[in-house]
Structure formats: C-alpha cells, structure tokens
Amino acid sequence: MLVMLKLVLDCDVDAAWHALRSPAVFREVVAPWLDFDSADAGGFPTRWTPGPHHVDALAFGAIPVGHDIIDLSFDRLPDGVRMVSDTGGGRTGLMAALTSWHHRMAVSAAPDGRTLYRDRLEFGAGGLGIAAWYPTWAFWQWRGIRLRQLAPGWRHDIGVDVVEDAP
C-alpha cells in the first residue's frame, strides 16, 4: 500500500529539516489522534539520531495501542534534498497490524524560499491491506494539515550549522 503527500511549507528548508529531526515535532504532528511515549532508557532524545528508537503508541494520548520501533536513517541526496527514512514498524497491538513499513520524508528548498516537503509511506497489512489503507490515508491527510499549521513557527537556531547537523 502507498500513501503520499507533497506540500509547500511556510518555512525555510533548514527549519523544516530541524523539525523533521525533532521528537517533539513528531508528537505534535500526530496529535491529538496519537501520541508516543519513549520506551528507551532516558526518554526521547532532543533530536532523532540514526538507528532504532522504541516507542509506545497511545490513541488519543491515553489508550495503549502497541509498541513500535522507529528505525531512522538520514540521507543527503543530490540537488539539496535531505531525507529521513524510517524502516521500523509496529511490534505489538494494533501497531503490529501493519506488517511492513517504509516511511520517507524529504525536504528541499522551493524556488520562493519556502520548503518543498515530500512524504511517502509504503506499508503492508496482509489481508487487511485495503481496509488499512483508507484510515492510514486519512491520518496522513491530518499530518499534512498539522505540518502546514506548524511550519510557520519553525526556525533553526541562529549560528547552528545545520549542514553539519545532518549525518
């Protein structure tokens, strides 16, 4: 199954890249439908790092719906494109209904100084594929709305070299 978004966000590309690497922004984008608690010792990092991050998913911020692994890698592609890729997926509960997961988010500078954001989720759900696609698509539309709402407030810290910040 495939779900995609292509948006222009009202922030510069460095601010968008900084936001994609923020667990706090991750949680804001999925609220109020979902929330996540870190299941790693020490809780969420300030910024996502490459590798696995264990989380517990909560529907409506309170109802446990399963354990998930967010397994991240960061890529700098040609032509100023930066991409984060998550190949983790659900391990228990409702989260495990999705049997495969590959989520990629890419940002690049738009000609007008804003950010071109592209989001591609490929997932499997076994025999539930078609039944799982629509709610996932609807949830992705919500994420798109939240990204557009939040982006004007994103900025990167002055003096921080965001190029070196990206592995």
BALOBA-1460 file (C-alpha; in Angstrom, 3 decimals):
// residues 167
<rec num="1" residu="m" x="0.000" y="0.000" z="0.000"/>
<rec num="2" residu="l" x="1.162" y="3.525" z="-0.698"/>
<rec num="3" residu="v" x="0.278" y="6.930" z="0.796"/>
<rec num="4" residu="m" x="1.994" y="10.144" z="-0.304"/>
<rec num="5" residu="l" x="1.986" y="13.868" z="0.442"/>
<rec num="6" residu="k" x="3.581" y="16.722" z="-1.459"/>
<rec num="7" residu="l" x="3.327" y="20.117" z="0.239"/>
<rec num="8" residu="v" x="4.963" y="23.515" z="0.236"/>
<rec num="9" residu="l" x="5.643" y="24.535" z="3.843"/>
<rec num="10" residu="d" x="5.902" y="28.147" z="5.008"/>
<rec num="11" residu="c" x="9.417" y="27.920" z="6.445"/>
<rec num="12" residu="d" x="12.919" y="27.646" z="5.084"/>
<rec num="13" residu="v" x="14.453" y="24.263" z="4.358"/>
<rec num="14" residu="d" x="16.867" y="24.375" z="7.319"/>
<rec num="15" residu="a" x="13.967" y="24.938" z="9.726"/>
<rec num="16" residu="a" x="11.987" y="22.093" z="8.124"/>
<rec num="17" residu="w" x="14.979" y="19.757" z="8.364"/>
<rec num="18" residu="h" x="15.475" y="20.685" z="12.006"/>
<rec num="19" residu="a" x="11.760" y="19.984" z="12.644"/>
<rec num="20" residu="l" x="11.911" y="16.557" z="10.961"/>
<rec num="21" residu="r" x="14.684" y="15.621" z="13.372"/>
<rec num="22" residu="s" x="12.660" y="16.648" z="16.442"/>
<rec num="23" residu="p" x="10.735" y="14.085" z="18.523"/>
<rec num="24" residu="a" x="8.645" y="16.976" z="19.885"/>
<rec num="25" residu="v" x="7.520" y="17.939" z="16.366"/>
<rec num="26" residu="f" x="6.845" y="14.254" z="15.588"/>
<rec num="27" residu="r" x="4.465" y="14.137" z="18.543"/>
<rec num="28" residu="e" x="2.807" y="17.469" z="17.629"/>
<rec num="29" residu="v" x="2.130" y="16.375" z="14.065"/>
<rec num="30" residu="v" x="0.205" y="13.235" z="15.091"/>
<rec num="31" residu="a" x="-1.776" y="14.843" z="17.953"/>
<rec num="32" residu="p" x="-4.499" y="14.548" z="19.084"/>
<rec num="33" residu="w" x="-5.176" y="11.177" z="17.410"/>
<rec num="34" residu="l" x="-1.935" y="9.576" z="18.542"/>
<rec num="35" residu="d" x="0.841" y="10.211" z="20.985"/>
<rec num="36" residu="f" x="4.016" y="8.316" z="21.713"/>
<rec num="37" residu="d" x="5.961" y="7.674" z="24.893"/>
<rec num="38" residu="s" x="9.602" y="6.742" z="24.608"/>
<rec num="39" residu="a" x="10.346" y="3.194" z="25.753"/>
<rec num="40" residu="d" x="14.108" y="3.836" z="25.632"/>
<rec num="41" residu="a" x="16.163" y="4.485" z="28.744"/>
<rec num="42" residu="g" x="16.430" y="8.240" z="29.153"/>
<rec num="43" residu="g" x="13.317" y="9.013" z="27.100"/>
<rec num="44" residu="f" x="13.227" y="10.845" z="23.796"/>
<rec num="45" residu="p" x="16.441" y="12.446" z="22.588"/>
<rec num="46" residu="t" x="16.422" y="16.169" z="21.868"/>
<rec num="47" residu="r" x="16.957" y="15.279" z="18.216"/>
<rec num="48" residu="w" x="16.430" y="11.964" z="16.458"/>
<rec num="49" residu="t" x="19.617" y="10.041" z="15.815"/>
<rec num="50" residu="p" x="20.157" y="7.234" z="13.304"/>
<rec num="51" residu="g" x="19.114" y="3.797" z="14.489"/>
<rec num="52" residu="p" x="16.220" y="2.286" z="16.405"/>
<rec num="53" residu="h" x="14.039" y="4.168" z="18.892"/>
<rec num="54" residu="h" x="11.449" y="2.190" z="20.851"/>
<rec num="55" residu="v" x="8.101" y="3.872" z="21.495"/>
<rec num="56" residu="d" x="4.706" y="3.006" z="22.920"/>
<rec num="57" residu="a" x="1.768" y="4.328" z="20.912"/>
<rec num="58" residu="l" x="-1.231" y="5.884" z="22.639"/>
<rec num="59" residu="a" x="-4.530" y="6.585" z="20.895"/>
<rec num="60" residu="f" x="-5.962" y="9.953" z="21.963"/>
<rec num="61" residu="g" x="-2.945" y="10.363" z="24.235"/>
<rec num="62" residu="a" x="-4.128" y="7.752" z="26.734"/>
<rec num="63" residu="i" x="-5.160" y="4.369" z="25.266"/>
<rec num="64" residu="p" x="-2.214" y="1.978" z="24.673"/>
<rec num="65" residu="v" x="-2.356" y="0.604" z="21.121"/>
<rec num="66" residu="g" x="1.022" y="-1.087" z="20.782"/>
<rec num="67" residu="h" x="4.784" y="-0.934" z="20.738"/>
<rec num="68" residu="d" x="6.592" y="0.499" z="17.733"/>
<rec num="69" residu="i" x="10.189" y="0.822" z="16.614"/>
<rec num="70" residu="i" x="11.194" y="3.962" z="14.753"/>
<rec num="71" residu="d" x="14.373" y="2.935" z="12.897"/>
<rec num="72" residu="l" x="15.854" y="6.032" z="11.314"/>
<rec num="73" residu="s" x="18.466" y="6.852" z="8.727"/>
<rec num="74" residu="f" x="19.296" y="10.291" z="7.319"/>
<rec num="75" residu="d" x="20.397" y="10.955" z="3.778"/>
<rec num="76" residu="r" x="21.570" y="13.983" z="1.871"/>
<rec num="77" residu="l" x="20.590" y="13.419" z="-1.719"/>
<rec num="78" residu="p" x="21.668" y="15.342" z="-4.832"/>
<rec num="79" residu="d" x="20.370" y="18.830" z="-5.517"/>
<rec num="80" residu="g" x="19.962" y="19.903" z="-1.882"/>
<rec num="81" residu="v" x="17.435" y="17.224" z="-0.921"/>
<rec num="82" residu="r" x="17.580" y="15.928" z="2.661"/>
<rec num="83" residu="m" x="15.690" y="12.784" z="3.598"/>
<rec num="84" residu="v" x="14.829" y="10.864" z="6.740"/>
<rec num="85" residu="s" x="13.788" y="7.243" z="6.348"/>
<rec num="86" residu="d" x="12.034" y="5.029" z="8.923"/>
<rec num="87" residu="t" x="12.039" y="1.282" z="8.326"/>
<rec num="88" residu="g" x="10.848" y="0.285" z="11.785"/>
<rec num="89" residu="g" x="7.205" y="-0.562" z="12.341"/>
<rec num="90" residu="g" x="4.765" y="-1.937" z="14.848"/>
<rec num="91" residu="r" x="5.706" y="-4.844" z="17.062"/>
<rec num="92" residu="t" x="2.641" y="-5.369" z="19.255"/>
<rec num="93" residu="g" x="-1.042" y="-4.459" z="19.446"/>
<rec num="94" residu="l" x="-2.772" y="-2.527" z="16.671"/>
<rec num="95" residu="m" x="0.605" y="-1.214" z="15.528"/>
<rec num="96" residu="a" x="1.599" y="-4.767" z="14.516"/>
<rec num="97" residu="a" x="-1.336" y="-4.963" z="12.058"/>
<rec num="98" residu="l" x="0.939" y="-3.135" z="9.629"/>
<rec num="99" residu="t" x="3.300" y="-5.938" z="8.612"/>
<rec num="100" residu="s" x="5.836" y="-3.795" z="6.745"/>
<rec num="101" residu="w" x="6.752" y="-0.119" z="7.000"/>
<rec num="102" residu="h" x="8.968" y="2.213" z="4.989"/>
<rec num="103" residu="h" x="8.339" y="5.910" z="5.604"/>
<rec num="104" residu="r" x="10.422" y="8.561" z="3.837"/>
<rec num="105" residu="m" x="10.215" y="12.325" z="4.309"/>
<rec num="106" residu="a" x="12.268" y="14.618" z="2.080"/>
<rec num="107" residu="v" x="12.748" y="18.378" z="2.136"/>
<rec num="108" residu="s" x="14.329" y="20.734" z="-0.365"/>
<rec num="109" residu="a" x="14.238" y="24.458" z="-0.984"/>
<rec num="110" residu="a" x="11.313" y="25.700" z="-3.055"/>
<rec num="111" residu="p" x="12.099" y="28.483" z="-5.568"/>
<rec num="112" residu="d" x="10.352" y="31.074" z="-3.374"/>
<rec num="113" residu="g" x="12.442" y="30.283" z="-0.255"/>
<rec num="114" residu="r" x="9.858" y="28.059" z="1.359"/>
<rec num="115" residu="t" x="10.215" y="24.268" z="1.635"/>
<rec num="116" residu="l" x="9.071" y="21.524" z="-0.693"/>
<rec num="117" residu="y" x="8.072" y="18.602" z="1.549"/>
<rec num="118" residu="r" x="7.549" y="15.120" z="0.124"/>
<rec num="119" residu="d" x="6.300" y="12.220" z="2.206"/>
<rec num="120" residu="r" x="5.995" y="8.617" z="1.045"/>
<rec num="121" residu="l" x="4.722" y="5.733" z="3.169"/>
<rec num="122" residu="e" x="4.838" y="2.206" z="1.817"/>
<rec num="123" residu="f" x="3.244" y="-0.317" z="4.132"/>
<rec num="124" residu="g" x="1.829" y="-3.807" z="4.146"/>
<rec num="125" residu="a" x="-1.081" y="-5.057" z="6.189"/>
<rec num="126" residu="g" x="-1.509" y="-8.630" z="4.998"/>
<rec num="127" residu="g" x="-5.159" y="-9.478" z="4.406"/>
<rec num="128" residu="l" x="-6.166" y="-6.145" z="5.958"/>
<rec num="129" residu="g" x="-4.430" y="-4.144" z="3.213"/>
<rec num="130" residu="i" x="-7.411" y="-2.408" z="1.628"/>
<rec num="131" residu="a" x="-9.151" y="-1.966" z="4.993"/>
<rec num="132" residu="a" x="-5.991" y="-0.405" z="6.467"/>
<rec num="133" residu="w" x="-5.298" y="1.899" z="3.511"/>
<rec num="134" residu="y" x="-8.160" y="4.373" z="3.952"/>
<rec num="135" residu="p" x="-7.627" y="5.105" z="7.679"/>
<rec num="136" residu="t" x="-3.895" y="5.428" z="7.026"/>
<rec num="137" residu="w" x="-4.533" y="7.783" z="4.101"/>
<rec num="138" residu="a" x="-6.941" y="9.854" z="6.235"/>
<rec num="139" residu="f" x="-4.398" y="10.028" z="9.056"/>
<rec num="140" residu="w" x="-1.719" y="11.151" z="6.551"/>
<rec num="141" residu="q" x="-4.007" y="13.970" z="5.413"/>
<rec num="142" residu="w" x="-4.241" y="15.043" z="9.062"/>
<rec num="143" residu="r" x="-0.445" y="15.009" z="9.283"/>
<rec num="144" residu="g" x="-0.323" y="17.245" z="6.203"/>
<rec num="145" residu="i" x="-2.727" y="19.713" z="7.812"/>
<rec num="146" residu="r" x="-0.652" y="19.762" z="11.009"/>
<rec num="147" residu="l" x="2.619" y="20.216" z="9.092"/>
<rec num="148" residu="r" x="1.169" y="23.242" z="7.306"/>
<rec num="149" residu="q" x="-0.139" y="24.672" z="10.593"/>
<rec num="150" residu="l" x="3.126" y="24.214" z="12.476"/>
<rec num="151" residu="a" x="5.684" y="25.109" z="9.784"/>
<rec num="152" residu="p" x="5.375" y="28.926" z="10.023"/>
<rec num="153" residu="g" x="6.610" y="28.707" z="13.629"/>
<rec num="154" residu="w" x="9.631" y="26.524" z="12.838"/>
<rec num="155" residu="r" x="13.080" y="28.021" z="12.763"/>
<rec num="156" residu="h" x="16.559" y="26.729" z="13.292"/>
<rec num="157" residu="d" x="18.825" y="28.254" z="15.886"/>
<rec num="158" residu="i" x="20.878" y="31.157" z="14.643"/>
<rec num="159" residu="g" x="24.545" y="30.191" z="14.465"/>
<rec num="160" residu="v" x="23.924" y="26.446" z="14.275"/>
<rec num="161" residu="d" x="25.458" y="24.890" z="11.186"/>
<rec num="162" residu="v" x="22.564" y="22.727" z="10.016"/>
<rec num="163" residu="v" x="24.682" y="21.141" z="7.287"/>
<rec num="164" residu="e" x="26.971" y="19.577" z="9.894"/>
<rec num="165" residu="d" x="23.928" y="18.717" z="11.989"/>
<rec num="166" residu="a" x="22.758" y="16.266" z="9.324"/>
<rec num="167" residu="p" x="24.657" y="12.977" z="9.237"/>
